[in-house]
Structures are given as structure tokens and as C-alpha cells.
Amino acid sequence: MIVSINLFQLPLDTENLLFRIKGGVQLEGVLNKTDEEGIKAGFKEAINELITKVNSQAFTLSGLSGSLYMWPKTHASTRPSTLKEDSFCKAILKYIRFEISNTVKQASKRRSLKILPLKVINLQIHFEVTRPDLLQGIVIQHNNMSGIHFKLTLPIDVVVFAHPEDPWGKLQDQFVEAVTEQLSAMDKCIQRYTNGKSVPMPQAYHFELQEKPTLTTVIYPAGISDETLQPQRKELHAELGLGDKPVFRRRMAYRFPSDEIAAEYLRDIHKYIPAPNPDEFKVALVHGSYIFHHCLQDYDNDSEWGAPFRCLQVVISWFNLQGYIGKPVPIIAEMQNV
């Protein structure tokens, strides 16, 4: 019997634009109490103040080259004649460089594949402090309780998807909302994982889910093992109606084009291979990512005999990237010794 199974479609390889907003945002405040509850309260208040700042005229975004600046709250920019309220958001491509996955770019040249490379537009966060209306008076308070001042940098990493013809004004509102939501999620992370006087640093991870056209962002605390994070992952699976297959392990995070440049090996190449005739072949696909290993890789001359070892490397890489094992993929010599 011949069974036809549709290939996994690439929801992220479309004409859509992906805006990635990154930057180290300074968080500072005062702890009136140094017990666990006092620390949580101090950080919550500081993040709420930061959210207020994001929702003000002080919040500024720029391209990495610095040639374009924008103020999302007021919809102003240094290109007012082009980036108007009702302008198509794709107009920003004239002023900001964008990234494209090189693997997808090469695959899209094949006539047998219909793939439009996803454009990633990187934006940098700033806060303007020179506006007269942002200046505040100096307030001196006397408090018998000695407070402890804290200051740290939160690593904001937000993604916003947009159709090229979405209105620019509406998209700027989405920028503010997305950064606000991530700060709230980071607050929840701090509230959940603060232990005594140990406060975790929240970090954003983006994941690609099947049949979902956008990325799903999860905030995890740095320095905490995947085993400890298992309850949080179970909650996410229940909330999103997912099964028990691994989805949100750190190693499964989405790779952006800049990550591919630093990578030594190709990943998930089945996505970019033309589908065979479904009337002649049964197609089954892997869930999750893997590394593509092949003969003559790593300067090993294993031509005509190394294929089984390379297949085993691919399988082991899948277990590694799903977080089931923590050891690197062994080289051929190591496998031969075993």
C-alpha cells in the first residue's frame, strides 16, 4: 500500500518580515528588605518602572548601522517622509540591512522548491534621556531603614512578525507591546526562580512549533539545569496543547541567520530537498533538529566505508539537540574504539 504524507511545511520561510529587537536594558531599584519576599518585591517594582519607560517617548529603536532611529510610542522616525502611519512596513528595508538564511537562500534557487527566504530585520533598543519633558526633579527622602541599591542589565530579545504590507504605524505599536510583554515575562521568571538571596538572570529563547507561523518565546533563568525547568516545560505543553515530544529544551531554540554563520555543520537539510513523487514513495519525517554528517567530513578519509558511522553521528546529534544527552557527537575514531 502506498501512503502519501505531506512534507513538513516551513512556516518561517515566507515573504513575512521578522523584526528582532535586542539590547541590554538597565534595570535598577532599591531593596528595602533583603529577605526573599523583599527581593522579589524590589525587582517587581523596578520592572514595572521599566515597563513605564518603554511605554514613553524615551523608548527608541535603531538599525544596527545607526542610520535610522524611531520612537515607537509617538510613531516618529528620522525618515518621516517615507515611514508614515499608513506606509507599508517593507519601506524600512531601504534603510536597514536584513539577514537571510544562507541555506534557505541557496535552496530557494531550485525550481523544484518554492521557498521565499525569511528576512530578519535587527533593531537595537535605546532610551533617550535628553528630552526636556523627561527631566525630573531631585527628591531627597530620609528613611530609617537602610535600602540596598541594585543595578543589572536585562538581555531583551523580542521577535515580531509582520506582513510586508502591514501599516508601519500599527507595527510600531506592536514593538512596544512585545517588549512590554517580555519584561512582564522576565518578572515572572524572577518571581518564580528567586531562591533566598539568589536572583536568576532571565533569558529569552525562541522556538519553532509545527504548523505555527510565528516563533514562540520562552523565558528561562540562566544557570538552571533543564531538569529543574521540567515543570515549566510541562506547563507550557499543557497550555499550548502539545504532546509529550520535546519542544522547549534550550538546545532546540530557533537558529537565526547569524547563528548559521558561526555553525560548523548544516542542520535539518531534509527541509530543503525536493519532495519525491508521493505516488511512488512513502514519506516519513523526523520531529526535531539534527546535524548533517557525511563522508570526508572533519578531515577523515572515510570514503566508501564511513557511511554507517556518519548515519550514527546524525542519530546521536538528534538526541543531543533534543536535550536527551549532554555529550558531543563522537568522531569516527571514538566510535571505532567503542
N, C-alpha and C positions, 0 to 999 in steps of 0.2 A: 504494500500500500504506500502511495506517495502522499506525504504530508507537506503542506505549504505553510511556512511560518514567516511572517513579515520581519524583515530586519529591523533592529532597534533604530528608530529614527533619532537624528541628532537635534534635539530641541534648541540647542545653543548655537548651532551653525546656521544662522538665518540672516536676513537683512537687518535684524534688530541691532540696536546700539547698546553696548553695556558701558555705563558710566561707573567707574570705580573711584570712590572718594577715600583718600587716605591722608594720614597725618598724625603726628604726635600732638595731642591736645593736653594742655596743662590742667591738672586737677589739683586744687589746693583748698584747704579748710583748716578748721580748728577742732580738736577733740577736747571737750570739757570733761569727759570721763575716759579712763583708759581700760575699762573692762570691755568684754566682748560686745555687749549691747551698746556701750558708749561709742566704741569704734564704728560699729555699723551705723549708728545714728549720725555720726560726724561725716562719714562718707556719703550717706544718702543725701544729707543737706548740701554737700559740696557738688554732687552730681546734679541735683535739682537746680542749683545756681548756674551750673554749666549749661544745662538744657535751656534755661532762660537766655543765656548769652547766645546760644545757637539760634534762637528764635528772635534775634535782634539784628539791627543793621551792622553790628560788629562782625557777624559771620561772613567770611569771604572765601571764595574758591578761585583757584587759578589753574592754568595748564602748567605742566612741569617745566615748560620753557619760559614761563612768566610773561608771555606776550598777550595774554588775555586774563583779565580779572573780572569777577562777577560778584554781585551782592544778592544772593537768592531771596532774601526776605523782601527786598524792595524791587527785585527784578531788574536792577541796574547792571550795567557792564561797561567795559571800556570800548565796546563795539555797539553803541546804541542804534546806529543806523541799520545794522544788519540783524542783530539779535533783538527783535521786537517781541512783544507779547504773543502775537499770533504767527510769528515766524516758525518755519519748520525747524525742529531742533537739529536736523542734519547740517544746518548752516554753520554749526560750531566746528565742523570738520575742516573749514577753511583756515582756522586759526590754531588748532590743536592737533598735534600728531596723535595718531591712533595706532594700536598694536593689532596684529592679525596672527593667528596661529600659523606658523610656517607649514606644519603638517597639513592642515586644512587647506591652506593656500595652494600647496602643490597638488593635493587631491582634487581640488575644485577645477583644475585644468583638464581633468579627464572628462571626456564627453559622456562616459558611462555613469558618471556620478553627478548629481545635481546638488551641490553644496555651495552655499554662499558663506564666505568667511565672516565670522562674528567680529565686529570692530570693537575693541576695548579702548575707551577714552579715559585716561587717567587724570584725575583732578586732585589738587593739593589744598588742604584746609589751612586757613589763616584766620586771625582775629584782628580786626582793625582797632587801634586804640587812640587814634589821633582826632577823631571827630569831637567837636566841642560838646555835643549833647551826650557824649559817653563819659565825660569827665565827672567825677563825683567828689563831693566834699570829704574831708578827713574827719572821721568820727573817732574820738578817744573815749574808751569806756574803762571803768575801773571794776575789776572782778576779783573778789577774794579767792576764787578758785583759779588755780594756775592751769591754763589751757596749753595744749601741745599743738603746734602748727605742723601740718604735713603738706607735702608737695610731691606729685608724681606725674608722669606723662602717660596718658592712656593712648594705646595704639589703635586709633579709629581705622576701620577698613569696611567701607559700605559699598554695596553694589546696587545700582538702579538700572532697570531695563527700560528701553524706550523704542518706539517705532520711529523711523527716520522722519516721519511727517507729523509726529506729535507736536503740539504747540509748545514753544520754548518757555512761555510763562508758567504753564502748568507743570512742566518738568522741574523748574526751579523750586516750586512748592514741594515736589516730591523729594528733592535733595534735602530740604530742611526736615521733612517728616522722617526720612530714612535715617539721618544722623541722630535725630531725637530718639527714635525707636532703639537704635543701637546703644545709646547712652543709658536708656532705661534697662535694656537687657544686661548691660555691664553692671549696673547697680544690683540687679537680681543675682548676678554671679557673685558679686562681693558679699551680698547678704547671705547667700547660701553657703559659701565656702570659707568665710572668715572663721578661723578657729583660734579662740583665745585672742592673742595679740598678733597673730599671723594673718595678714591680709593678702589674698591672691591677686595677681595681675590678670585681668580679663583679656582674652584674645579671641578674635573673630576668625571663624573658619567657614568657608563656603562649600556647599555640596550640591552635586548634580543628581537630581532624582529622576527616575524614569517617568516619561510622559508628563513632565512638568517643564514649562517653557522658561522658567527662571531658576536662579540659584536659591538655595535655602541656606540662610546664615545661622550658625550656632555659636554661642559664646561659651568658651571653656576657660577654666582657670589655668594659668601656666604652672608647670611644675607638679601637676597632679596626674597620677597614672590613669591609663584607660580603664583599669579595673575599678578604680574609685569612681569613675564617671559613668559606670554602667547603669546606675539608677536613672540618671538624667537621660541617657540614650533610650532607655525603656519608656520613659515618659514621652519623649519625642515620637517614638514609634506609635505609641497609643494615640497621641494627639493627631498624628498625620495619617493614621490608619494603615501603617506599614506592617509587613510581616516580620519574621524573625531574622531575615537576612541582614548582614551588616551593611550599614549605610553611613553612619555618622562617626566612624572612627577617624581620628585625626589624619591617618595616612591616606584616607580616601578623599581628602579635600580636593576640590577642583583645581586644576592647573591652568594658570593664565599664560598667555604667550611669553611673558618674561620668565616664567618658570621653565618653559621648554628650552630656552636658550642655555640655561645652566644645566639642563639634564644631559646625561651621557648616553642614555638609551631612549628608543622610541617606546611609546605606550599605546595599547589598545588599537593596534593597526587594523583590526577587523572592521573598524568603523569606516575605513577609507578604501576598502576593497569592493569592487563591483559585485553585486549580488548574483549568485548563479541562477540558472533557469529554475523556477520553483516547480515546473512540471517534470523536471528530471532529478532534482535533488531535494533532500530534506535538510532544512537549515536549523541549527540549534546554536544559541549564542550564550556566551559567558556573562554572568552578572558580576560587576565589579571590574577593577582595573588589573592589568598585568604588564610586565615588561617584555618586550620582544627580544629574544635571544636567538642568534643564528650562527652558523658555522663561520670560522675565521674571525670571530669577534674576540676582543681582548688580546689580540696578537697571538692567539692559539691556532696552530696549523692543524685543524681537525677536519679538514676536507675529506669527504667520503666516509667518515666514521663517527663524526661528532654529533650527528642529528639527535640521537636519543638523549644525549647529555643536555643538549640545548632545549629539547622539549621539557625535560625535567626542570631546568632552570626557569622556564616560563611558568610551570606549575607552582614551583616554590615561590616565585615572585608574586603570584596571585595571593598565596597565603600570607606573604609578608605585607603586601599593600592593604589587605583587609584587616590587618592587625592581629591575626591569629598567632603569628610568630614574630619575634623581635630580631632574629639574626639575619644578616645579609645573605643574598643569594650566593651559594658556594661556586667557586670556579671549578673547571673540569678536573684539575689535579686533586682538589679536595674531595670531589665525589669519587674519583678513582681510588683514593686512599681508603675511603669508607667501604 
